[in-house]
Amino acid sequence: MRIAGILLAAGRGSRFGGDKLLAPLVTSAPGVAAGTPVGIASAIHAGQALAEVIAVLRPGDADLAAGMRAAGLATIECANADEGMGATLACGVAAAREADGWVVALADMPWILPSTIASVAAALAAGADIVAPAWAGRRGHPVGFSRRHLDALLASSGDAGARELIASNRAAITLLEIDDPGVLRDVDVPGDLAPAAAPAASSGPSLP
């Protein structure tokens, strides 16, 4: 079964004050050295977990694209990335539309363990419809979608991403309780890179 990874990496990082995906990690992440750019750390983890990962970037983001390819990922540019995360998601799924399922990850979450990403993919391969990891009872990322949701994913738009799709299919969600607080920890502002940053201290990531 073909499960493709989609790494959403087309945001402008306006709240961060610049390109947060190229900002260096202050401390190491699992298997990734301090100083590694946020987006590249996320790419490394996705590439370790999945045989196929496509990073979706905004047009002209050459430095990030080069880093993603160096990490072993394929890259595509989403011409309408500025329309929001939903548009980026649709671009990524369209590029891997023949897959049997998709694991959608966010490039500003560099602390997710590769084993967590692999567990989401394995659940999809075993027949789950929508899959997400949970830590301390809170649903996190990445989120996996079966092929049944292809049309809905291709129709994603705006900043809501797949939130409406998830909300309308709550009964179909498989939650994997995992010992990985990284599933809740993202980078929105520079302070989120501090060693003391923790999921409980933030609002958590937006849903794809």
Sequence and secondary structure as in RCSB ss.txt:
>XXXX:A:sequence
MRIAGILLAAGRGSRFGGDKLLAPLVTSAPGVAAGTPVGIASAIHAGQALAEVIAVLRPGDADLAAGMRAAGLAT
IECANADEGMGATLACGVAAAREADGWVVALADMPWILPSTIASVAAALAAGADIVAPAWAGRRGHPVGFSRRHL
DALLASSGDAGARELIASNRAAITLLEIDDPGVLRDVDVPGDLAPAAAPAASSGPSLP
>XXXX:A:secstr
  EEEEEEE    TTTTS GGGSB SS BTTB TT BHHHHHHHHHHHH S EEEEE TT HHHHHHHHHTT EE
EE TTGGG HHHHHHHHHHHTTTSSEEEEEETT TT  HHHHHHHHHHHHTT SEEEEEETTEE S EEEEGGGH
HHHHT  TTTTTHHHHHTTGGGEEEEE S GGGG   SSGGGGSTT  GGGS      
